[in-house]
Amino acid sequence: MGFSIALICFSLLLMLLVLMHKGKGGGLSDMFGGGMQSSVGGSSVAERNLDRITVVVGLLWFACIVVLGLLMKLDS
């Protein structure tokens, strides 16, 4: 039960974090006007931290799925 709740929370958080990323161009972000911004400098500290947080949450999301899969396999 706890892993199911954690999976829902990590899924929502991961969705929010991905939507917060700046569009790199060539994707759906161009369709909605995200490609109109010019990237003057490299990635800022905030963007790098957002990248790191997104990777960590993604790994935790993946770990929850693996644990839930193992628990379901052991229950049957």
C-alpha positions as CSV (number, residue, x, y, z in Angstrom):
1,M,0.0,0.0,0.0
2,G,2.8,2.4,0.9
3,F,4.6,1.8,-2.4
4,S,1.4,2.5,-4.4
5,I,1.0,5.9,-2.7
6,A,4.7,6.6,-3.2
7,L,4.3,5.7,-6.9
8,I,1.4,8.1,-7.3
9,C,3.3,10.9,-5.6
10,F,6.5,10.3,-7.6
11,S,4.5,10.2,-10.8
12,L,2.8,13.5,-10.1
13,L,6.1,15.1,-9.0
14,L,7.9,13.7,-12.1
15,M,5.2,15.1,-14.4
16,L,5.5,18.5,-12.8
17,L,9.3,18.5,-13.0
18,V,9.3,17.5,-16.6
19,L,6.9,20.3,-17.5
20,M,9.1,22.8,-15.7
21,H,12.0,22.1,-18.0
22,K,12.9,24.6,-20.7
23,G,12.2,23.4,-24.3
24,K,15.3,22.5,-26.2
25,G,13.7,23.0,-29.6
26,G,12.5,20.6,-32.3
27,G,9.8,19.1,-30.2
28,L,6.3,19.9,-29.0
29,S,7.6,22.9,-27.1
30,D,8.1,24.7,-30.5
31,M,4.4,24.1,-31.3
32,F,3.3,26.1,-28.3
33,G,5.8,28.9,-28.6
34,G,8.6,27.5,-26.5
35,G,11.1,27.7,-29.4
36,M,10.8,31.4,-29.7
37,Q,13.0,32.1,-26.8
38,S,16.7,32.4,-27.5
39,S,19.2,30.7,-25.3
40,V,21.8,33.3,-24.7
41,G,23.9,31.5,-22.1
42,G,24.5,28.0,-21.1
43,S,22.5,26.2,-18.5
44,S,22.1,28.0,-15.2
45,V,22.5,26.6,-11.8
46,A,18.7,26.4,-11.4
47,E,18.4,24.3,-14.6
48,R,21.2,22.0,-13.6
49,N,19.6,21.5,-10.2
50,L,16.2,20.9,-11.9
51,D,17.9,18.3,-14.1
52,R,19.4,16.5,-11.0
53,I,16.2,16.5,-9.1
54,T,14.3,15.2,-12.1
55,V,16.8,12.3,-12.5
56,V,16.6,11.4,-8.8
57,V,12.8,11.4,-8.8
58,G,12.8,9.4,-12.0
59,L,15.1,6.8,-10.4
60,L,12.9,6.6,-7.3
61,W,9.8,6.2,-9.6
62,F,11.5,3.4,-11.4
63,A,12.5,1.7,-8.1
64,C,8.9,1.9,-6.8
65,I,7.7,0.2,-10.0
66,V,10.3,-2.6,-9.6
67,V,9.4,-3.1,-5.9
68,L,5.7,-3.1,-6.7
69,G,6.3,-5.7,-9.5
70,L,8.2,-7.9,-7.1
71,L,5.6,-7.6,-4.4
72,M,2.8,-8.5,-6.9
73,K,4.9,-11.5,-8.1
74,L,5.5,-12.7,-4.6
75,D,1.8,-12.4,-3.6
76,S,0.6,-14.6,-6.4
